[in-house]
């Protein structure tokens, strides 16, 4: 068995178009660094191998992580999750998924997700699951592949798999849940993230 087999893999999902942000969100600047560098660094600080999953031909900043290309179509958030879980499943590795537009997820939360015993664990705020901050077991791959083929909504798919939800009370052990789950989709979100930067983020 290689050292990587069985150890968690961290997937930074970067395949979104970023249209609401005016272009490629992976390279959007936050605190003098690319937005997508924050989740990569958080995974590294959690001791989890990071890999970036992006569309073919998509330009990425230098992130210091392996890059995998998910299929060009469909444009669906499950596409990146399925591509990443296939890589993880080859080594019987649990997968920690983290969207590239979540800059403030603390390493300790990623460690907790990686160590969770349940097949599927999702962060959740105000009762809304966050499938792009989650832990997936390789055993879920057939169900997720079927959902992707049918282009089922991601949240509905995740809920059907009966996940454990990390609600705000549990998330609060790791920091302010609102800050943790701040995702940058618009220029307004990016400005809000800049206001929430603290010493140590950059």
TORKOLVEX-571531 format. One record per atom (N, C-alpha, C): residue number from 1; chain; atom name; x negated, z negated, y. Coordinates in pm, whole numbers, plus 32768, in hexadecimal, padded with zeros to 4 digits. Each point is the difference from the previous one (the first is absolute). Layout:
N
R   seq   mol   atom     px     pz     py
R   NUM     A     CA      X      Z      Y
...
This chain:
202
R   seq   mol   atom     px     pz     py
R     1     A      N   7FAA   8000   7F88
R     1     A     CA   8056   8000   8078
R     1     A      C   7FA7   8000   807C
R     2     A      N   801C   805D   8061
R     2     A     CA   7FB5   8002   807C
R     2     A      C   802C   7F8B   8057
R     3     A      N   7FAC   7FE3   8064
R     3     A     CA   801F   7F8E   8056
R     3     A      C   8084   8012   8048
R     4     A      N   8025   807F   8021
R     4     A     CA   8079   8019   804E
R     4     A      C   807E   7FF3   7FAD
R     5     A      N   7FF7   8015   7F7C
R     5     A     CA   8078   7FFF   7FAE
R     5     A      C   8043   7F77   8005
R     6     A      N   8083   8003   801A
R     6     A     CA   804D   7F86   8007
R     6     A      C   7FFE   7FBC   8087
R     7     A      N   7FA1   8024   8057
R     7     A     CA   7FF9   7FC5   8085
R     7     A      C   805C   804A   805F
R     8     A      N   8037   7FBC   8064
R     8     A     CA   805E   8043   805A
R     8     A      C   7FC1   8074   804C
R     9     A      N   8050   8063   8019
R     9     A     CA   7FDB   806F   8057
R     9     A      C   8058   7FF6   807D
R    10     A      N   7FC5   800F   8073
R    10     A     CA   804B   7FFF   807D
R    10     A      C   8013   808E   8033
R    11     A      N   807B   8028   8016
R    11     A     CA   801F   8087   802F
R    11     A      C   802E   7FFA   8091
R    12     A      N   7FB6   8041   8057
R    12     A     CA   8029   8010   808B
R    12     A      C   8046   8087   800B
R    13     A      N   8080   7FFD   8019
R    13     A     CA   8050   807A   8000
R    13     A      C   7FFB   803F   808B
R    14     A      N   7FCB   807A   8005
R    14     A     CA   7FE8   8043   8081
R    14     A      C   803E   808A   8005
R    15     A      N   805E   801C   7FA7
R    15     A     CA   8035   8087   7FF6
R    15     A      C   8072   8022   805E
R    16     A      N   802B   7FA1   8053
R    16     A     CA   806D   801C   805D
R    16     A      C   7FD4   805C   8071
R    17     A      N   8060   8045   803B
R    17     A     CA   7FDF   8061   8069
R    17     A      C   7FDD   7FBE   8085
R    18     A      N   8034   7F89   8018
R    18     A     CA   7FE5   7FBE   8080
R    18     A      C   803F   8045   8077
R    19     A      N   806B   804B   7FE9
R    19     A     CA   803B   8051   806B
R    19     A      C   8034   7FAB   8073
R    20     A      N   8037   7F8B   7FE0
R    20     A     CA   8036   7FAB   806A
R    20     A      C   7F92   7FC4   8057
R    21     A      N   7F84   8002   7FCC
R    21     A     CA   7F8E   7FCD   804C
R    21     A      C   7FB7   8071   8047
R    22     A      N   8034   807A   7FF0
R    22     A     CA   7FC4   8072   8044
R    22     A      C   7F8E   8041   7FB4
R    23     A      N   7FF5   7FE6   7F7E
R    23     A     CA   7F95   803E   7FB1
R    23     A      C   7FD7   7FA9   7F8D
R    24     A      N   7F84   800F   7FD4
R    24     A     CA   7FCE   7FB8   7F8C
R    24     A      C   7FED   7F6D   8021
R    25     A      N   8053   7FAB   7FC7
R    25     A     CA   7FF7   7F72   8020
R    25     A      C   7F83   7FC0   7FC6
R    26     A      N   7FC8   803C   7F95
R    26     A     CA   7F8A   7FC2   7FC2
R    26     A      C   7F8D   7FF2   8062
R    27     A      N   7FF7   805C   8062
R    27     A     CA   7F92   7FFF   805F
R    27     A      C   8026   7FC4   8086
R    28     A      N   807D   7FD3   800F
R    28     A     CA   8029   7FC2   807F
R    28     A      C   7FA4   7F8A   801F
R    29     A      N   7FDC   7FF2   807E
R    29     A     CA   7F9F   7F99   8027
R    29     A      C   8045   7F7B   801B
R    30     A      N   7FCA   7F99   7FC3
R    30     A     CA   8030   7F77   8017
R    30     A      C   7F86   7FA6   8009
R    31     A      N   7FEA   7FC9   8076
R    31     A     CA   7F8E   7FA7   8012
R    31     A      C   7F7A   8044   7FE9
R    32     A      N   7FF9   8080   801F
R    32     A     CA   7F83   8049   7FF1
R    32     A      C   7FE3   802F   7F73
R    33     A      N   8061   7FF4   7FA6
R    33     A     CA   7FEF   802A   7F75
R    33     A      C   8079   8051   7FD6
R    34     A      N   7FF0   8055   7F99
R    34     A     CA   8076   8046   7FCB
R    34     A      C   8064   7F9C   7FC6
R    35     A      N   807F   8019   8017
R    35     A     CA   806A   7FAA   7FCC
R    35     A      C   7FF0   7FEA   7F6A
R    36     A      N   7FDF   806A   7FB7
R    36     A     CA   7FF7   7FF8   7F6E
R    36     A      C   7F89   7FAE   7FCF
R    37     A      N   7FA2   7FE3   8059
R    37     A     CA   7F8D   7FB0   7FD4
R    37     A      C   8024   7F6D   7FEC
R    38     A      N   806C   7FD3   803D
R    38     A     CA   8027   7F73   7FF4
R    38     A      C   802A   7FDC   7F71
R    39     A      N   805B   804C   7FC1
R    39     A     CA   8021   7FDD   7F75
R    39     A      C   7F8C   8012   7FA0
R    40     A      N   7FAA   8064   801A
R    40     A     CA   7F8B   8011   7FA9
R    40     A      C   7FA7   7F83   8007
R    41     A      N   7FEA   7FCF   8079
R    41     A     CA   7FAB   7F89   800F
R    41     A      C   8042   7F85   7FC4
R    42     A      N   8085   7FF3   8011
R    42     A     CA   8044   7F8C   7FC8
R    42     A      C   7FF3   7FFD   7F68
R    43     A      N   800C   8073   7FC1
R    43     A     CA   7FEE   8006   7F6F
R    43     A      C   7F72   7FD9   7FD9
R    44     A      N   7F9E   8033   804A
R    44     A     CA   7F74   7FDF   7FE2
R    44     A      C   7FE9   7F6A   800D
R    45     A      N   803A   7FC2   8068
R    45     A     CA   7FED   7F70   8013
R    45     A      C   8049   7FAF   7F95
R    46     A      N   8065   803D   7FC3
R    46     A     CA   8047   7FBE   7F91
R    46     A      C   7FB8   8016   7F7B
R    47     A      N   7F95   804D   8001
R    47     A     CA   7FB7   801C   7F84
R    47     A      C   8044   8066   7FA8
R    48     A      N   8053   8056   803D
R    48     A     CA   804B   8065   7FB5
R    48     A      C   7FC9   808A   8021
R    49     A      N   7FE1   804D   7F9B
R    49     A     CA   7FD0   8089   8017
R    49     A      C   806C   8051   8048
R    50     A      N   7FD9   8042   806C
R    50     A     CA   8060   804E   804F
R    50     A      C   7FEE   8095   7FE6
R    51     A      N   806F   8046   7FF9
R    51     A     CA   8001   8091   7FF8
R    51     A      C   806C   8034   805E
R    52     A      N   7FE3   806D   8044
R    52     A     CA   805E   803A   8060
R    52     A      C   8043   8077   7FBD
R    53     A      N   8084   8008   800E
R    53     A     CA   804E   806E   7FC7
R    53     A      C   803E   804F   8072
R    54     A      N   7FDC   8081   8008
R    54     A     CA   802A   8055   806F
R    54     A      C   8028   8089   7FCB
R    55     A      N   803F   804F   8056
R    55     A     CA   802B   8087   7FDA
R    55     A      C   7F88   8060   7FFF
R    56     A      N   8008   806C   7FB2
R    56     A     CA   7F95   8064   8001
R    56     A      C   7FEA   8037   808D
R    57     A      N   7F82   800C   8024
R    57     A     CA   7FDE   8037   8082
R    57     A      C   800F   7F9F   8074
R    58     A      N   8034   7F8A   7FE8
R    58     A     CA   8013   7F9F   806B
R    58     A      C   7F79   7FC9   802C
R    59     A      N   7FE3   8005   807F
R    59     A     CA   7F82   7FCC   8034
R    59     A      C   8008   7F69   800C
R    60     A      N   7F95   7FC0   7FD5
R    60     A     CA   7FFA   7F6E   8003
R    60     A      C   7F82   7FD3   8048
R    61     A      N   8006   7F92   8047
R    61     A     CA   7F84   7FC7   8036
R    61     A      C   7FAD   7FC6   7F8F
R    62     A      N   7F83   7FE3   801C
R    62     A     CA   7FAB   7FC1   7F9C
R    62     A      C   802F   7F70   7FEC
R    63     A      N   802B   7FE2   7F85
R    63     A     CA   803C   7F7D   7FE5
R    63     A      C   7FB1   7FAF   7F9B
R    64     A      N   7F99   803A   7FC4
R    64     A     CA   7FB1   7FB5   7FA0
R    64     A      C   8048   7FE3   7F7F
R    65     A      N   805C   8058   7FDA
R    65     A     CA   804C   7FED   7F83
R    65     A      C   8011   8088   7FBD
R    66     A      N   8012   7FFF   7F7E
R    66     A     CA   801B   807C   7FB8
R    66     A      C   8082   803E   8032
R    67     A      N   8004   8084   8002
R    67     A     CA   8078   8048   802E
R    67     A      C   8039   8050   7F8B
R    68     A      N   8081   7FEF   7FE8
R    68     A     CA   8048   804E   7F9B
R    68     A      C   806B   8053   8046
R    69     A      N   8017   8078   7FCD
R    69     A     CA   8064   8057   803C
R    69     A      C   807D   8001   7FAA
R    70     A      N   806D   7FD1   8039
R    70     A     CA   8080   8005   7FBC
R    70     A      C   8039   808C   800C
R    71     A      N   8065   8027   7FB3
R    71     A     CA   803B   8086   800B
R    71     A      C   8035   801B   808D
R    72     A      N   7FFA   807E   8028
R    72     A     CA   802F   8026   8086
R    72     A      C   8096   7FE7   800F
R    73     A      N   8049   8013   7F95
R    73     A     CA   8091   7FEC   8001
R    73     A      C   8026   7FA9   7F88
R    74     A      N   8068   7FB1   800C
R    74     A     CA   8056   7FF2   8075
R    74     A      C   7FC4   7FA3   8069
R    75     A      N   8035   8009   8078
R    75     A     CA   7FDB   7FA1   806A
R    75     A      C   805A   7F86   7FEF
R    76     A      N   7FD3   7FA7   7FAE
R    76     A     CA   8052   7F8C   7FDA
R    76     A      C   7FA1   7F8B   7FEB
R    77     A      N   8021   7F88   8030
R    77     A     CA   7FA3   7F8F   7FEF
R    77     A      C   7FE1   7FE0   7F6F
R    78     A      N   805B   8023   7FA4
R    78     A     CA   7FE2   7FEA   7F73
R    78     A      C   7F8F   8059   7FCE
R    79     A      N   7FE7   806F   8044
R    79     A     CA   7F99   805D   7FD5
R    79     A      C   7F78   7FBA   7FFD
R    80     A      N   7FDF   7FB9   806B
R    80     A     CA   7F81   7FB9   8004
R    80     A      C   7FFB   7F8C   7F9F
R    81     A      N   806E   7FB9   7FF1
R    81     A     CA   8003   7F90   7FA2
R    81     A      C   7FEA   8031   7F72
R    82     A      N   8046   806A   7FDA
R    82     A     CA   7FF2   8036   7F78
R    82     A      C   7F72   8034   7FEA
R    83     A      N   7FC8   8047   8061
R    83     A     CA   7F77   8032   7FF2
R    83     A      C   7F9F   7F8C   7FEE
R    84     A      N   8011   7F97   804F
R    84     A     CA   7FA6   7F8D   7FF6
R    84     A      C   8013   7FB6   7F7C
R    85     A      N   807C   7FF2   7FD4
R    85     A     CA   801A   7FB7   7F85
R    85     A      C   7FCB   804C   7F87
R    86     A      N   7FFF   8085   8008
R    86     A     CA   7FC3   804E   7F92
R    86     A      C   7F6A   7FE3   7FF7
R    87     A      N   7FBD   7FF6   8072
R    87     A     CA   7F72   7FDE   7FFF
R    87     A      C   7FEC   7F73   7FC9
R    88     A      N   8052   7FA2   802D
R    88     A     CA   7FF4   7F76   7FD0
R    88     A      C   801D   7FF6   7F6B
R    89     A      N   8066   8048   7FD2
R    89     A     CA   8029   7FF8   7F74
R    89     A      C   7F93   8031   7FA2
R    90     A      N   7FAD   805C   802F
R    90     A     CA   7F94   8033   7FAA
R    90     A      C   7F9E   7F92   7FD8
R    91     A      N   7FF7   7F97   8052
R    91     A     CA   7FAB   7F8E   7FDF
R    91     A      C   804E   7F82   7FE4
R    92     A      N   8085   800F   7FE9
R    92     A     CA   8058   7F8E   7FE8
R    92     A      C   7FEF   7F97   806F
R    93     A      N   8008   8031   807B
R    93     A     CA   7FE8   7FAB   8075
R    93     A      C   8081   7FEC   804F
R    94     A      N   801C   7F88   802B
R    94     A     CA   8070   7FEE   805E
R    94     A      C   7FDD   8042   8085
R    95     A      N   8067   8029   8047
R    95     A     CA   7FED   8047   807E
R    95     A      C   8038   7FAE   8074
R    96     A      N   7FAF   7FEB   8065
R    96     A     CA   802E   7FC4   807D
R    96     A      C   800E   8071   8065
R    97     A      N   8079   8015   802F
R    97     A     CA   801E   806D   805C
R    97     A      C   8008   7FCA   808F
R    98     A      N   7FC3   804A   805B
R    98     A     CA   7FFD   7FD8   808B
R    98     A      C   8006   807E   8056
R    99     A      N   8065   800C   8052
R    99     A     CA   800D   8075   8057
R    99     A      C   7F90   7FFF   8069
R   100     A      N   7FD6   8078   8028
R   100     A     CA   7F92   8009   8060
R   100     A      C   8027   7FD0   808A
R   101     A      N   8082   7FEC   8019
R   101     A     CA   802D   7FD9   8085
R   101     A      C   8023   7F6B   8009
R   102     A      N   7FCA   7FB1   7FA3
R   102     A     CA   8013   7F6E   8000
R   102     A      C   7F79   7FC0   801F
R   103     A      N   7FDF   7FEC   807F
R   103     A     CA   7F78   7FD3   8021
R   103     A      C   7FE6   7F6B   7FF2
R   104     A      N   806A   7FAF   7FF1
R   104     A     CA   7FEC   7F6F   8009
R   104     A      C   801E   7FB5   7F7E
R   105     A      N   7FFA   8043   7F91
R   105     A     CA   8017   7FBC   7F7F
R   105     A      C   7F83   7FAF   7FDD
R   106     A      N   800C   7F7E   7FEF
R   106     A     CA   7F89   7FAD   7FE7
R   106     A      C   7FCC   8010   7F71
R   107     A      N   7F7D   7FF9   7FF0
R   107     A     CA   7FC5   800B   7F7A
R   107     A      C   803B   7F9D   7F9C
R   108     A      N   801F   7F87   802C
R   108     A     CA   8034   7F9B   7FA3
R   108     A      C   8085   802B   7FC5
R   109     A      N   8052   8047   804D
R   109     A     CA   807F   8032   7FCB
R   109     A      C   7FE6   806C   7F97
R   110     A      N   7F9F   8055   8019
R   110     A     CA   7FDE   8068   7F9E
R   110     A      C   7FCB   7FC1   7F7F
R   111     A      N   7FB2   7F98   800D
R   111     A     CA   7FD0   7FB9   7F89
R   111     A      C   8076   7FC8   7FB1
R   112     A      N   8060   7FC6   8045
R   112     A     CA   8075   7FC7   7FBC
R   112     A      C   8051   806B   7FBB
R   113     A      N   8011   8073   803F
R   113     A     CA   8047   806E   7FBF
R   113     A      C   7FB6   802E   7F83
R   114     A      N   7F7D   800E   800B
R   114     A     CA   7FB1   802F   7F8F
R   114     A      C   800A   7FA0   7F8A
R   115     A      N   800A   7F7F   801B
R   115     A     CA   8002   7F9A   7F96
R   115     A      C   808B   7FE3   7FCA
R   116     A      N   8067   8037   803E
R   116     A     CA   8089   7FE0   7FD6
R   116     A      C   8019   8030   7F71
R   117     A      N   804B   7FB2   7FB0
R   117     A     CA   8017   8026   7F75
R   117     A      C   8073   8063   7FEC
R   118     A      N   8054   8011   8064
R   118     A     CA   8076   8056   7FF0
R   118     A      C   7FD9   8094   800A
R   119     A      N   8049   8058   7FBC
R   119     A     CA   7FE1   808F   8006
R   119     A      C   800B   803C   808B
R   120     A      N   8061   7FD0   804E
R   120     A     CA   8015   8036   8086
R   120     A      C   801A   7F8E   8060
R   121     A      N   7FB0   7FF9   8068
R   121     A     CA   800E   7F99   8067
R   121     A      C   7FFF   8047   8087
R   122     A      N   8065   7FE5   8052
R   122     A     CA   800A   803F   8083
R   122     A      C   8004   7F96   806D
R   123     A      N   7FBA   801A   806E
R   123     A     CA   8016   7FB0   8077
R   123     A      C   808A   8022   8036
R   124     A      N   803F   7FA0   8042
R   124     A     CA   8086   8017   8036
R   124     A      C   8012   7FAE   807D
R   125     A      N   8045   803A   8061
R   125     A     CA   8020   7FB9   807C
R   125     A      C   8091   801A   8021
R   126     A      N   8046   7F97   8029
R   126     A     CA   808E   800A   8021
R   126     A      C   804E   803F   7F8D
R   127     A      N   7FD4   7FE2   7F85
R   127     A     CA   8044   8034   7F8B
R   127     A      C   7FE2   8091   7FE0
R   128     A      N   7FA9   8040   804D
R   128     A     CA   7FE2   808E   7FE9
R   128     A      C   7F7B   800E   7FB6
R   129     A      N   8002   8034   7F87
R   129     A     CA   7F84   8010   7FB4
R   129     A      C   7FA2   8066   8042
R   130     A      N   7F81   7FEA   7FEB
R   130     A     CA   7F98   8058   8036
R   130     A      C   7FB0   803C   7F8C
R   131     A      N   802D   8070   7FC6
R   131     A     CA   7FBA   8037   7F8C
R   131     A      C   7F74   8034   801D
R   132     A      N   7FDB   8009   8080
R   132     A     CA   7F7A   802E   8024
R   132     A      C   7FA2   7F8B   801E
R   133     A      N   802A   7F88   7FDD
R   133     A     CA   7FA9   7F8A   7FFA
R   133     A      C   802A   7FB7   7F83
R   134     A      N   7FC0   8023   7F91
R   134     A     CA   8037   7FDA   7F7F
R   134     A      C   7F96   8007   7F92
R   135     A      N   8028   7FCA   7F8D
R   135     A     CA   7FAE   8007   7F86
R   135     A      C   8052   8047   7F95
R   136     A      N   7FC3   8064   7FBF
R   136     A     CA   8042   804D   7F97
R   136     A      C   7FAC   7FFB   7F81
R   137     A      N   8042   7FE9   7F8F
R   137     A     CA   7FBE   8006   7F7E
R   137     A      C   8007   808F   7FC9
R   138     A      N   7F9C   802C   7FB3
R   138     A     CA   8006   8085   7FC4
R   138     A      C   807C   8019   7FAB
R   139     A      N   803C   7F96   7FC8
R   139     A     CA   8078   8011   7FAD
R   139     A      C   8075   803B   804E
R   140     A      N   7FFB   7FF9   8085
R   140     A     CA   806C   8035   8054
R   140     A      C   7FF5   8096   8016
R   141     A      N   7F92   803B   7FD5
R   141     A     CA   7FE6   808D   8021
R   141     A      C   806E   805F   7FD1
R   142     A      N   8032   7FF8   7F85
R   142     A     CA   8069   805F   7FD7
R   142     A      C   807C   7FF9   8058
R   143     A      N   802B   7F88   8023
R   143     A     CA   8077   7FF2   8055
R   143     A      C   7FE7   8039   808B
R   144     A      N   7F89   7FEA   8035
R   144     A     CA   7FE1   8033   8086
R   144     A      C   7FF0   8098   7FFF
R   145     A      N   7FC7   8035   7F95
R   145     A     CA   7FF5   8092   7FF5
R   145     A      C   808A   8041   7FFB
R   146     A      N   805B   7FC3   7FB5
R   146     A     CA   8088   8036   7FF8
R   146     A      C   8046   7FF9   8088
R   147     A      N   7FEC   7F93   8047
R   147     A     CA   803D   7FF2   8085
R   147     A      C   7FC6   8066   8061
R   148     A      N   7F7F   8019   7FF6
R   148     A     CA   7FC1   8064   8057
R   148     A      C   8035   808B   7FE2
R   149     A      N   800E   8020   7F7F
R   149     A     CA   8033   8084   7FDA
R   149     A      C   808C   8016   8037
R   150     A      N   804F   7F95   8008
R   150     A     CA   8088   8009   8035
R   150     A      C   8004   7FE8   8097
R   151     A      N   7F8B   7FE3   803A
R   151     A     CA   7FF4   7FE0   808F
R   151     A      C   8062   7F92   8029
R   152     A      N   8002   7F99   7FAD
R   152     A     CA   8053   7F8B   801E
R   152     A      C   7FC4   7FB2   8075
R   153     A      N   8052   7FBE   8050
R   153     A     CA   7FCA   7FAD   806D
R   153     A      C   7FA4   7F94   7FCA
R   154     A      N   7F93   7FE7   8048
R   154     A     CA   7F9C   7FA3   7FD0
R   154     A      C   8035   7F72   7FF2
R   155     A      N   8044   7FCD   8065
R   155     A     CA   802F   7F75   7FF9
R   155     A      C   8065   7FEF   7F8F
R   156     A      N   805C   805E   7FF1
R   156     A     CA   8061   7FF7   7F93
R   156     A      C   7FBB   8001   7F78
R   157     A      N   7F99   8054   7FF4
R   157     A     CA   7FB4   8005   7F84
R   157     A      C   7FBD   7F7B   7FE3
R   158     A      N   7FC0   7FC7   8066
R   158     A     CA   7FB9   7F82   7FED
R   158     A      C   8060   7F8F   7FDB
R   159     A      N   8071   7FF8   8042
R   159     A     CA   8061   7F96   7FE4
R   159     A      C   8037   800C   7F71
R   160     A      N   8013   807B   7FD2
R   160     A     CA   8033   8015   7F78
R   160     A      C   7F9F   7FCB   7F97
R   161     A      N   7F81   7FF1   8024
R   161     A     CA   7F9B   7FCE   7FA2
R   161     A      C   7FF6   7F68   8001
R   162     A      N   805C   7FBE   8048
R   162     A     CA   800B   7F6D   8002
R   162     A      C   7F7C   7FBD   8026
R   163     A      N   7FD1   801B   8078
R   163     A     CA   7F81   7FC5   802A
R   163     A      C   800D   7F6E   8024
R   164     A      N   7F90   7FBD   8001
R   164     A     CA   7FF8   7F7E   8043
R   164     A      C   7FE8   801D   8093
R   165     A      N   804C   7FBF   8057
R   165     A     CA   7FF2   8014   8090
R   165     A      C   7FB5   7F8B   803F
R   166     A      N   7F9C   8020   804E
R   166     A     CA   7FBB   7F9A   804F
R   166     A      C   8043   7FFA   8088
R   167     A      N   8059   7FA0   8011
R   167     A     CA   804A   7FF4   807C
R   167     A      C   7FAE   7FC2   8070
R   168     A      N   8041   7FED   8071
R   168     A     CA   7FB9   7FD2   8076
R   168     A      C   7FC1   7F77   7FED
R   169     A      N   8042   7FA8   7FB4
R   169     A     CA   7FC6   7F7C   7FEA
R   169     A      C   7F7A   800A   7FB7
R   170     A      N   7FFC   8056   7F99
R   170     A     CA   7F82   8011   7FB7
R   170     A      C   7F99   804B   8053
R   171     A      N   802C   8067   8048
R   171     A     CA   7FA3   804A   8054
R   171     A      C   7FC2   7FA7   806B
R   172     A      N   804D   7F9E   802F
R   172     A     CA   7FD0   7FA8   806A
R   172     A      C   7F86   7FAE   7FD5
R   173     A      N   7FEB   7FF4   7F7E
R   173     A     CA   7F86   7FBC   7FD0
R   173     A      C   7F83   804C   8028
R   174     A      N   8010   8081   801E
R   174     A     CA   7F8D   8055   801C
R   174     A      C   7FF6   8026   8094
R   175     A      N   8062   7FD8   8050
R   175     A     CA   7FFF   8023   808D
R   175     A      C   808D   801C   8031
R   176     A      N   8009   8033   8078
R   176     A     CA   8081   8020   803C
R   176     A      C   803C   807A   7FB8
R   177     A      N   8071   7FF1   7FBC
R   177     A     CA   8038   8071   7FB6
R   177     A      C   801A   807B   8056
R   178     A      N   802A   7FEA   807B
R   178     A     CA   801B   8072   8059
R   178     A      C   7F80   804F   801B
R   179     A      N   7F93   7FB9   8014
R   179     A     CA   7F7F   8044   8016
R   179     A      C   7FCF   8043   7F81
R   180     A      N   800B   7FBB   7F90
R   180     A     CA   7FD3   8038   7F80
R   180     A      C   8044   8085   7FE4
R   181     A      N   8083   8007   801B
R   181     A     CA   804E   8076   7FDC
R   181     A      C   8010   8063   8073
R   182     A      N   7FB4   7FEE   806B
R   182     A     CA   8006   8061   806D
R   182     A      C   7FC7   8085   7FD1
R   183     A      N   8055   8066   7FF6
R   183     A     CA   7FCD   8083   7FDA
R   183     A      C   8008   805D   8078
R   184     A      N   7F9B   8055   800C
R   184     A     CA   7FED   8052   8078
R   184     A      C   8035   808C   7FE4
R   185     A      N   8078   801B   8032
R   185     A     CA   803E   8083   7FEE
R   185     A      C   800F   804F   8081
R   186     A      N   7FFF   7FBB   8071
R   186     A     CA   801A   803F   8081
R   186     A      C   7F97   7FD2   8065
R   187     A      N   7FF7   8045   8072
R   187     A     CA   7FA5   7FCF   8069
R   187     A      C   8020   7F72   802B
R   188     A      N   8081   7FDE   8000
R   188     A     CA   8027   7F78   8024
R   188     A      C   7FCB   7F9A   7F9B
R   189     A      N   8007   8024   7F80
R   189     A     CA   7FCA   7FA8   7F97
R   189     A      C   7F6A   7FEE   8012
R   190     A      N   7FBB   806D   8022
R   190     A     CA   7F6F   7FF9   8012
R   190     A      C   7FDD   7FA5   8074
R   191     A      N   804C   8009   806C
R   191     A     CA   7FE9   7FA8   8073
R   191     A      C   801C   7F6F   7FD9
R   192     A      N   806A   7FE9   7FB2
R   192     A     CA   801E   7F78   7FD2
R   192     A      C   7F8E   7FCA   7FAA
R   193     A      N   7FC6   8055   7FAC
R   193     A     CA   7F90   7FD6   7FAB
R   193     A      C   7F87   7FDD   8056
R   194     A      N   7FE7   804F   8067
R   194     A     CA   7F8F   7FE2   8059
R   194     A      C   8010   7F77   8040
R   195     A      N   807B   7FDB   8020
R   195     A     CA   801A   7F7E   803F
R   195     A      C   7FEF   7F8D   7F9D
R   196     A      N   800A   8020   7F7E
R   196     A     CA   7FF6   7F98   7F99
R   196     A      C   7F73   7FF4   7FC7
R   197     A      N   7FA3   8055   802F
R   197     A     CA   7F76   7FF4   7FD2
R   197     A      C   7FC7   7F79   8027
R   198     A      N   7FB3   7FC6   7FA7
R   198     A     CA   7FBD   7F82   801C
R   198     A      C   7F6C   800F   7FDE
R   199     A      N   7FB2   7FA0   802D
R   199     A     CA   7F71   8001   7FDF
R   199     A      C   7FF2   7FFD   7F68
R   200     A      N   7FAE   805A   7FCE
R   200     A     CA   7FEE   800B   7F70
R   200     A      C   8043   807A   7FC6
R   201     A      N   8069   8032   8042
R   201     A     CA   8041   807A   7FCF
R   201     A      C   7FA5   8079   800D
R   202     A      N   7FB6   8005   806D
R   202     A     CA   7FB0   8075   801D
R   202     A      C   7F72   7FF1   7FCB
